[in-house]
Amino acid sequence: MDISQIPQTLPRYSATFDPHTLSEIRRAAATGIYDIRGGGTKRQLPHFDDLLFLGASMSRYPLEGYREKCATDVWLGTRFAKKPIHLKIPITIAGMSFGSLSAQAKEALGRGATIAGTSTTTGDGGMTPEERGQSQTLVYQYLPSRYGMNPNDIRKADAIEIVIGQGAKPGGGGMLLGQKISDRVAGMRTLPMGIDQRSACRHPDWTGPDDLEIKIDELREITDWEKPIYVKVGATRPYYDVALAVKSGADVVVLDGMQGGTAATQEVFIEHVGIPILAAIRPAVQALQDLGMHRKVQLIVSGGIRTGADVAKALALGADAVSIGTAALVALGDNDPALEAEYRDLGTTAGAYDDWQEGRDPAGITTQDPVLAARLDPVAAGRRLANYLAVLTLEAQTIARACGKSHLHNLEPEDLVALTIEAAAMARVPLAGTSWVPGVTGL
Amino acid sequence: MICVDLATTTKRDLNQSLHVLTAETNETHWQVLNPQGQHALVAGLDAPITIEIMGHAGYYCAGMNQQAAVTVHGNVGVGVAENMMSGRVHVKGDASQSAGATAHGGLLVIDGDASARCGISMKGVDIVVKGSIGPMSAFMAQAGNLVVLGDAGEALGDSIYETRIFVRGQVKSLGADCIEKEMRPEHHVTLRRLLDAAGVGEDVSVDSFRRYGSARQLYNFHVDNAAAY
């Protein structure tokens, strides 16, 4: 037989040693250092896409889509704060620092959030005048590093968010590499210019929930009990973390799943620590319910919120609000295909660019380069964010009305089913077409 | 002088009374009786006033202080003068952990000992401890001066940035990237100024101190330094 005539099998990549894995092994062998990048996990995970709503039919009345009201407002901080926050929509902007983002990007986030009637949040490094000036409602993050921490800024804030962890790196501190430590960033953080800034992973003056209770008391005393105190945790052990946050005196708990982004950290951290937000919401809500605190201590969830359907599903599972970070940056202009040529020059492609730590973002968002940052028009970018937030809200309302709800908060787990066994188990809703909730009910 | 007895007045009422004071206030001298170890006493001050706390205070005493001069006639708990911006806090007794944590300015004087993590992440404050300090003090300390007349515990100045540390006694061990440095004339001047401000007499010579600070080898990550972390 002519060997050349034998049909050849196609080259086959290993599912275990796939091309990306091989490239990472080669990169590690060449450099001796782990890969650092921005953003959240990129792996496939059980997510809100694995849930579906059961629209109204014989047993439920829907609301007219263009006539009957479906309210969207939310109160945050009603437990103890004298001045709780009232937002028009239950979609907030997550904490992102000046330093990781340009001043223009921070201003744009404030502008967009203000138009939409929601809040934005500072980040590691303190509060900038641009951000405060353009944010009608601003949440001030209280982080382990305390970079830029200033009681005058605390008093200017509308709420305080004590950050214990974030979904991209629960148990990890911050990282801002030297190329993004400009004069202004260094000055705000009391650090030498150009160094690799490492933020602590633990707070310097309290350890554990008993101490946190005292820390919260101090912050309340300093602000005369006016401002809501949030506690933000990365999703790992949501039942216990939420219960302990409530015990510590939080007004609001922010729960960030592993899809939540970061300015920069190790790839291995992003992809292998923490749990998806879908798996975290129900245990968190359960903790609140067990303590009689559901809807009294508000729950904000984040990590992978992209659409109004995601918003509606998160609220149906029991959250009071959601928070967006990555999607907000995309709305500003991050990873825009119009910049494809420049992304190619950086060795990547639009939609995959995640080397935010390098500060070379052609969109002018994740950079401190003044030339690049000047590319972002904060007014136009803020408008895009406001438009996006409006669409998220309209989409969530569309679903809520179809389920017969006159307020987004009236959505409930009974409105949902799951497409996969995994999602059914995590979200504690039935597998579609069955009454089976894995781990809860029998077959 | 205004006297507030915490046996009959709540901490909330005390702090609220102090928070409404402005730079023009004539209520400039306060005395607090029966503090009984309560937390967050006189936290969040922002006026040029003098306060004397007649007893022990709990966590975060004088936290985030601005302008005020606070004296505690007793011991203090965790985080005294944490994140202080300006003013002066004087502890006549001992201090627990994280004294002066992340403080940006002002002067913190502790007549006795301070426990672990004294001056952690300090960002410009001056701290003078007349006794000894515990382990992991000046961890990630960024700016300011830490003066210790007694001994220092393990891992002093671990991952330190630009803070200057002066120790008169023994240092059990230095943390990553912290080294002993030369005492130059300008350091003698700074140290004398701080000792004078803390009420330490000329009988304590600046020549009896050694200076420690950052080797600046870990400012930018390099894989060859990974074992240092």
Chai-1 contact restraints between the chains, C-beta under 6 A:
chainA,res_idxA,chainB,res_idxB,connection_type,confidence,min_distance_angstrom,max_distance_angstrom,comment,restraint_id
A,G32,B,V223,contact,1.0,0.0,6.0,A-B,restraint_1
A,I33,B,V223,contact,1.0,0.0,6.0,A-B,restraint_2
A,R146,B,T102,contact,1.0,0.0,6.0,A-B,restraint_3
A,M149,B,N83,contact,1.0,0.0,6.0,A-B,restraint_4
A,P151,B,M64,contact,1.0,0.0,6.0,A-B,restraint_5
A,G178,B,N220,contact,1.0,0.0,6.0,A-B,restraint_6
A,T190,B,K123,contact,1.0,0.0,6.0,A-B,restraint_7
A,T190,B,Q142,contact,1.0,0.0,6.0,A-B,restraint_8
A,T190,B,A143,contact,1.0,0.0,6.0,A-B,restraint_9
A,I195,B,Y219,contact,1.0,0.0,6.0,A-B,restraint_10
A,D196,B,N220,contact,1.0,0.0,6.0,A-B,restraint_11
A,D196,B,F221,contact,1.0,0.0,6.0,A-B,restraint_12
A,P204,B,S98,contact,1.0,0.0,6.0,A-B,restraint_13
A,P204,B,A101,contact,1.0,0.0,6.0,A-B,restraint_14
A,P204,B,T102,contact,1.0,0.0,6.0,A-B,restraint_15
A,P204,B,I120,contact,1.0,0.0,6.0,A-B,restraint_16
A,P204,B,S121,contact,1.0,0.0,6.0,A-B,restraint_17
A,D205,B,G79,contact,1.0,0.0,6.0,A-B,restraint_18
A,D205,B,E82,contact,1.0,0.0,6.0,A-B,restraint_19
A,D205,B,S98,contact,1.0,0.0,6.0,A-B,restraint_20
A,D205,B,A101,contact,1.0,0.0,6.0,A-B,restraint_21
A,I214,B,H39,contact,1.0,0.0,6.0,A-B,restraint_22
A,I214,B,Y59,contact,1.0,0.0,6.0,A-B,restraint_23
A,D217,B,H39,contact,1.0,0.0,6.0,A-B,restraint_24
A,D217,B,A40,contact,1.0,0.0,6.0,A-B,restraint_25
A,E218,B,A40,contact,1.0,0.0,6.0,A-B,restraint_26
A,E218,B,A43,contact,1.0,0.0,6.0,A-B,restraint_27
A,E218,B,Y60,contact,1.0,0.0,6.0,A-B,restraint_28
A,E218,B,G63,contact,1.0,0.0,6.0,A-B,restraint_29
A,E221,B,N15,contact,1.0,0.0,6.0,A-B,restraint_30
A,E221,B,A40,contact,1.0,0.0,6.0,A-B,restraint_31
A,E221,B,A43,contact,1.0,0.0,6.0,A-B,restraint_32
A,I222,B,A43,contact,1.0,0.0,6.0,A-B,restraint_33
A,I222,B,G44,contact,1.0,0.0,6.0,A-B,restraint_34
A,I222,B,M64,contact,1.0,0.0,6.0,A-B,restraint_35
